[in-house]
Amino acid sequence: MIAVKSDQKTAPRLTRRERTNLTKGLLFISPWIIGLIIFTVYPMIYSIVLSFTRYSGFKDPAWLGVQNYTRLFGDSLFWLSLSNTLYYVLWAVPVGIVVAILLAIAMNRDVREVSVYRAILYLPSILPAFAMAFIFIVLVNPQYGIVNYIFSLFGAPTQDYLSDPTGAKNVIIALAQLGAGNAALIFLAGLRGIPDTLYDAARIDGAGVMRRFFSITLPLLSPIILFNLITALSGGLQIFQQAYIMTKGGPNNGTLFYMLYLYRNAFAYAQLGYACALSLVLFIIGLALAGVLFTVSQRFVNYELVG
């Protein structure tokens, strides 16, 4: 018989020192691994299991199969909350990216007081969201709010924005822009990494400010734009506390966002199984939208290093 030699290479065996280092490394990261399993992986798996049950939080779960998911298709509030959330994401995310880029450009100015400007522009993003929500309630008040006062100077009639479904959503979208400072800092780091020689060469060629922005700045910031789009999309789908504090989901369910409806089912209606089904559907929607962004970004995002 002729022995046939295998082309497969055997994996190199770890030395004693490498095994010791591996053991020490696993030991040091074990708190993170344990925390990930206990506080993330296990709750996710358990919520998926509960999504197929009727569970109030007090009695044992009763198996329902896919009834919670089939119920979604006939739930008008589910579709309304989903449409409200997508409306918010459609406006808040792109506007937030534009505002963050403008803030980053302002932070990148070469002036003596730039550190003070950066602190002022970043300050609103570190304030608690519930505090800013209460401030906005005062600002848009139809009787003594400064927003109506400013608009009245231009002849606009006084409006109670929080009593109108569309107006209330727009107020919450405007409120979200106060948190653009976090994304602006990331954009600022990207701007600082663009070589000045590129702008100098563009000026020599006669390129104006807008041409330099669209031909140099935006293409080189495209990976950071994609990152901020993904994080903003995730946060936008989970919009909750602003609507809960300012409108309680009203008026006429105009600000009944997805997470607020999920919260009501879980803690007001004691339908934890249905709430788990809602959370899983939201997770799938988020993954699908992120996948679409990644697919589309392949045509526009430039990952080439400059330098």
N, C-alpha and C positions, 0 to 999 in steps of 0.2 A: 504493500500500500504506500501511496505517495502522500506525504504530509503536506497539507496546504497551510501556508503561512497566513496568518490574519493580518490585514492592513490596519486594524483598529489599534490605536495607541492606548496603552494602559495609563490611567491617571497617575501622576507622580504622587508618591506617598509623602505625607507631611512629616517633617522632622519633629523631634521632641520639642524643640524650641518653638516651632510654628504651632504645634498643638497646644502648648502652654499659652502662647499669645492669643490663640483663638478662644481658649477657655476663659481667659481673663477678659477678652473683649465681650464675649457673650454675657459674662457676669456683670460687667459694667452697664450694658444696655438692657439687662433683664428687667429693671424697673419700668422702662419704656415699653418693652414687649408685653409685660404683665398688664400694664395699664391699657395698652392697645387692645389686648384680648378681652379684658374685663369691661372696659368702658366704651369700646367701639365695636369690635367684632361680635361679641356675644349679644349686645342689645340689637344689632342689626339682624342677626339670625333669628333672635326671639321675636322681633317685631314682624318679620316675614311670616313666621309661624302663626302669630296672633292675627295676621291679616286674613287668615282663612277661618277665623272663629268669631263667635259672638262673645265678647268679654267686656264686663262692666268695671272690672278692677276689684270686685268684691267676691263674686262667685267664681267657680272654676270655668275656664273657657269651654264653650260648646262648639264643636266642629260644624262649619257651614259649607266647606268647600269653596267654590268660587263665587258664592252669592254676594259677598261684599264688593267684588269687582263688577259683577253684572249690575249691581245696584247703582254703580257710578253712572252708567249710561242713561238712566232715567232720573238722575238727581239734578234738578235744574240749578240748585245752589252750587253744585260741583262745577258745572259749566260756567256759571256766572263768576265764581271765584277764580276759575282758571283764566277766563277772558280778562278780568280785572288785573290779574297778576301779569299776564302777557302784555297788556296795555302799559302797565307800569314799566316793565322791562324794556319794551320797545322804545320808550321815551327816556327813561331815567338813565339807562346804560350808555347810549350814544352821547347824550348831552353831558353825562358825567365824564366821559372820555375827553370830549372837547374842552370842558371846563378845566380838567386836570392838566391837559397840555398847555392851555393858556396860563394857568398858575405856574407851571414848571418854567415856561418861558419868562414870566415875570420874576421868578426866583433866580433865574440864571443871568439876570442883568448885572453888568460889571459896574456897580456903584458902591460907594462907601457904606451906605446903610443897608446893604443887601441882607445882612443877617437879621436885622430888625424886620424887614419886609417878609422874609421867610417865616419868621415866628408868627407874625400877624396873619399871614395867609394860611398857615398850617393850624393855627389855634382852634378854629371851629371844628376841625376833624377829630379833636381829642375830647371835645365836650360830650357828655352822655346824650344819647339819642332821645331819651325821655325828657331831659331838660330842654333840649332844642325844640321838641314837640310842644311843650307848654309855652315856650317863647313864641313859636309860630302862631299858636292859638290867639295870643294877644296881638301879634302883628297884623293878622288878617281880620281882626274883629271889625264888624261893620260900623260900630259906633265910635270907637276911639283908636282903631288900628292905624298904624303909620302907612300901610300899603294902600288902603283906600284913600288916605289923605293925599299921598303922592299922586295917585291916579286922578284924583279930583282936580288937581292943579292943571291937568291937561283936558279937563272937561268930561272925564269918564264918570258914569254914575256909580254910586256906592253899591257894593255887592257883598252878600254873605257867602263867601266862597265855600265854606264848609257845609252849607245847606244844599249845595248843588252836587250831584254825583260826579260829574266831570270836573267841576271846579275843585272839589275835595281831593280827587286823585292828582290834579295838577299841583295843588299845594304840597302834597306829600312828595311829588316828584321834585319840586323846587327845594323842599327841605333836604332831600337826599344829596343835593349838590354841595351842601356844607361839609360833607365828608370826603370831598374830592382831594383834600390835602394829602391823604395817604398815597393815593395813586400819583399825585403830583411829585412827591419825593422820589418815586421810582422813575418817573419821566425825567426828573432833574438829573438823576444819576446817569441816565442814558444820554441826555444832552451834554453833560460834562465829558462823556466818553467819545464824542464826535470830534475828530481832529479839526483844528481851525484852518489847517491848510486847504481843506476841501472848500470852505467858504471863501478863502482868499482866492483860490483858483476860479471859483464861480464869479466873484466880483470882477476879476480881470477879464473874464469872458463876457462881462456885461449883464450878468444875471441880477435881477432885482430881488427885493426881499421875499416876495411871494414865490418867485421861481426857486430861490434857494430853499425855501421852506418845503415846497412840494417835491423838489428834485433831490434834496439831500437829507433834510431833517426827518420828514415822514418815512421815507424808505428805511433809514437806519434805526428809526424808533419802532418799526413794525413788529419786531418780536415782543417788545415791551407793551405795545398796544394790544397784541393778542393775549398776553398774560393778564393785563388789566381787564380785558373784555371777559375772559373766563371767570376771573374772581368776581367781577361786577355782576355777571350773569348769575353766578351762584348766590350772591347776596341778594340780588333782585328777586329771585324766585322765593326767597325766604323772608320777604318783607312782612313785618308783623307789628312791632311795638309802636311805630308811628301811627298806624291806623287804629290800633287798640286804644291808644291814649287820646288821639284827637277826635275820632269819629265813632269808635266802637263798631266799625263796619258800615256805618250809614253814610249819607242818607239813602234810604231805599236800597241798601246793600251795595251802594256805589263804590265803597272802599272795602268790601268784603273780599280781602285777598285770600289766597289759597291757604297760607299758614294760619290765618285767623279762623277760617272755616275748619281747618284740621284741629285747632285748639278747642273750638267750641264742641266738636264731636267727642274729643277725648275727655275734657274736663267739665263741660257744661251738660252734655247729653249722656255722659258715661257710656259712650260707644267706642271703646278703645280698639276693638277689632276693626271697625270701619275706619277709624283714624289711622291705624297702621296700614290699611290698604291705600288710603290717601297718600301717606308718606312714601310708600313704595312707588306709586304712580308718579309722584313728584320727582323722586330719584331717577326714574327712567326718563322722564321728560328732560331733566337736567343733563343726563348723559347724552341724550339724542341731540339737544341743542349744542352741547359742547362738541360733539362729533361733527355736526354740520360746520361749526366755526373752524375746527381743525382742517376739515376737508377744503373749505373755501380758502383758508389762509395759505394753502400751499401755492396759490397763484399770486399772492400779494406780499407774503412775509419774506423778508430778506435776512437770512441767517449768516451771510458772509461777514467775516471779521474785517474791520477796517483798521489799518495801522501799519 
